[in-house]
Amino acid sequence: MAARRTGVKGSCSRPDAAKGGEMRALIAGNWKMHGTGQALEEVRKVADAAAAIDCDLLLCPPATLLHRAVEASGGRLPIGAQDCHWERSGAFTGDISAEMLVDAGARAVIVGHSERRLYHAESDQQVEAKARAAQAVGLVTIICVGESEAERAAGQEMAVVGRQLSGSIPEGSSAQTCVVAYEPVWAIGSGRTPTREEILAMHGFIRTSLGRRLGGAGQAMRILYGGSVKPANAAQILGLPDVAGALVGGASLKADEFLAIARAAGQEINHGKPTLR
Ligand code: PGA
């Protein structure tokens, strides 16, 4: 079957879903608090390979590397940030506004990552405000949701994710402005991943919730899976219906591993299988 294309070029476009009713996979790398100038070599390697890969790519280095990563990418790979403030400017020492990220060359921003929710006590309300600020200046928002191990053990995973979705995603979000990343907290950096059935159930639940709240715009959004995605399990996870890509932490730090996951996405999602919707 022919590649399912959106008309979005993966190399230098920003993540842009559902053009013409089609959905293109997105593999986003979250470097977290890793990387100094030496790591820009990995950005260059990914940028060099991007044109030959059949999915959208995005790398989100730490803020200190943002502008240099944009330059290193040579316009062939979109670069994103890992967080932003909800205000445009002000007395918020250490914070960075969405407008500043755009000024540094970012095309997207991750908001509501569980590490921000946990270590910085971010609420759904704050995540929603950040996403709104980011979308207002044209950044694509990757909004993260996911349950803890205790919440899953208590059978609360859908209730928790449902609350996060309704509290964190701004009204008026669309597939062009918003990507949802389902990241079970217990799978992040642990080497553990949910079963196929667990991912299927949660992605289906998220799709239904988005549709109920935002109609067709919600139905069309890309839903990524995140948490211990590696080259070894990428094809299996990305081959699941309704998984439109991945948010990759540890394995995004090395270009070779990140590209292996992206190639799996190109094969599993953009070719030959009725996945989304
Ligand atoms: P991981 O992190 O791939 O290292 O598990 C994923 C994430 O936190 O986005």
Residues whose N, C-alpha, C, O or C-beta is under 5 A from the ligand:
A	BS01	PGA	N30 A187 I188 G189 S190 G226 G227 S228 V229 L247 V248 G249 G250 A251
